[in-house]
């Protein structure tokens, strides 16, 4: 009997498999849409910068701000550092913005909140809202906005704009920008972008 190749369920692992280090770069437009409606003030850390996809947009929008970039893997941009274990020695940033490895999203949020005094912004799957464990995260932290994309945003596997056949990436994932703001005490507001 011939083996039947099946497709995946929405949000499941693709037929090509996951990138080894969870490197799914953020297209510049995905960041620009957010920065067109949300202003950042002060210093900014991008702790999973990859090849600088978000960081380069930040420098375009905030050329006079201190923008620090790092990543666990040396991809030729920013410093090499493990965000989750790095000791910032009481260094505080005003903001952190990143597209974290999805499996460590909660850890990234908690660490970012511990080293910032204004905003923490994460590009994550809408499924971040699910699970009892993460519901505790949302109750304990100042999540202010969830900006849900009205058009699917296909991240770039291995930082490449197109797949091995030269076609733009497609996706079944629904992504959103999650924005925590220190001092916010209220229910999260859902907006569509």
LINBELNOR-V567367 format. One record per residue. PSI is psi in radians with two decimals (999 if undefined). NEAR is the number of other ideal C-beta (glycine too) atoms within 8 Angstrom. D_CENTER is the distance of its C-alpha to the mean C-alpha in whole Angstrom. Layout:
psi = {PSI PSI}
near = {NEAR NEAR}
d_center = {D_CENTER D_CENTER}
//
This chain:
psi = {2.35 2.51 2.28 2.25 2.25 2.75 3.10 2.77 2.79 2.23 -0.02 3.13 2.36 2.88 -0.43 -0.14 3.01 2.62 2.42 -0.78 0.43 0.76 1.71 1.67 2.67 2.10 2.48 -0.71 -0.55 -0.64 -0.72 -0.68 -0.70 -0.84 -0.30 -0.33 -0.18 2.15 2.39 2.47 2.40 -2.80 2.66 2.33 2.30 1.72 0.04 1.05 -0.28 -2.14 0.24 0.35 -0.83 -0.76 -0.70 -0.66 -0.72 -0.74 -0.56 -0.74 -0.56 1.16 -0.37 0.03 2.67 2.04 2.02 2.40 2.41 2.88 2.69 -0.58 2.43 1.86 0.33 0.21 2.33 -3.11 2.72 2.06 2.51 1.81 -0.72 -0.40 -0.18 2.36 1.90 0.06 0.95 0.19 2.22 2.46 2.70 -0.71 2.64 2.32 2.32 2.91 1.61 2.80 2.20 -0.64 -0.26 0.35 -0.83 -0.76 -0.69 -0.74 -0.87 -0.74 -0.78 -0.69 -0.50 -0.25 0.29 2.86 0.11 -1.55 2.59 2.17 2.19 2.33 1.98 2.89 2.66 -0.42 -0.16 -0.47 -0.32 2.74 2.52 -0.73 -0.83 -0.40 -0.53 -0.75 -0.84 -0.51 -0.52 -0.18 2.75 1.09 2.09 -0.82 2.60 1.94 1.83 2.32 2.34 -0.41 2.41 2.41 1.93 1.99 2.83 1.87 2.24 0.40 0.09 2.41 -0.45 2.84 -3.06 -0.28 0.09 0.20 2.52 2.57 2.56 2.88 2.73 -0.02 2.50 2.13 2.74 2.66 2.17 2.26 2.02 2.47 2.09 2.36 -0.20 2.32 1.52 -3.10 2.57 2.55 2.22 2.25 2.71 2.38 999}
near = {2 3 4 4 4 4 3 9 4 6 7 6 5 7 6 4 6 6 9 5 7 9 12 9 12 12 12 9 6 13 14 10 10 12 11 5 7 9 3 15 6 10 10 16 15 16 13 13 16 11 9 10 15 13 13 9 12 16 9 7 9 10 6 3 10 6 12 11 12 14 15 8 7 5 10 4 10 11 7 8 9 6 11 8 5 8 4 7 4 4 6 8 13 12 15 14 14 14 11 13 9 8 5 9 12 9 8 16 15 10 10 15 12 6 11 15 6 10 13 12 14 14 12 12 10 10 6 10 7 5 5 5 7 11 8 8 11 10 6 5 10 10 11 10 13 13 14 11 13 5 4 10 9 9 13 13 11 7 10 7 6 8 9 3 5 5 7 7 11 7 8 7 9 8 13 13 12 14 13 15 10 10 5 9 4 5 3 9 7 7 8 7 10}
d_center = {44 41 37 35 32 29 26 23 22 19 16 18 18 20 23 22 20 17 16 17 14 12 11 9 9 8 11 12 14 10 10 13 14 12 14 17 17 15 17 16 19 19 18 14 12 9 10 8 10 11 14 13 11 9 12 15 14 14 17 18 18 19 21 23 20 19 16 15 13 13 13 14 16 18 17 19 17 16 18 18 17 15 13 14 18 18 21 20 24 24 21 20 17 17 13 10 7 4 2 4 8 8 11 11 8 11 12 9 10 14 14 12 14 17 17 16 19 17 13 10 7 4 3 5 9 12 13 12 14 17 19 21 19 16 19 20 17 17 20 20 17 17 15 16 14 13 12 13 13 17 17 15 12 13 10 13 14 15 14 17 17 20 21 24 26 25 23 20 17 18 16 17 14 13 9 9 7 9 11 13 16 18 22 21 23 23 21 18 19 17 17 17 16}
//
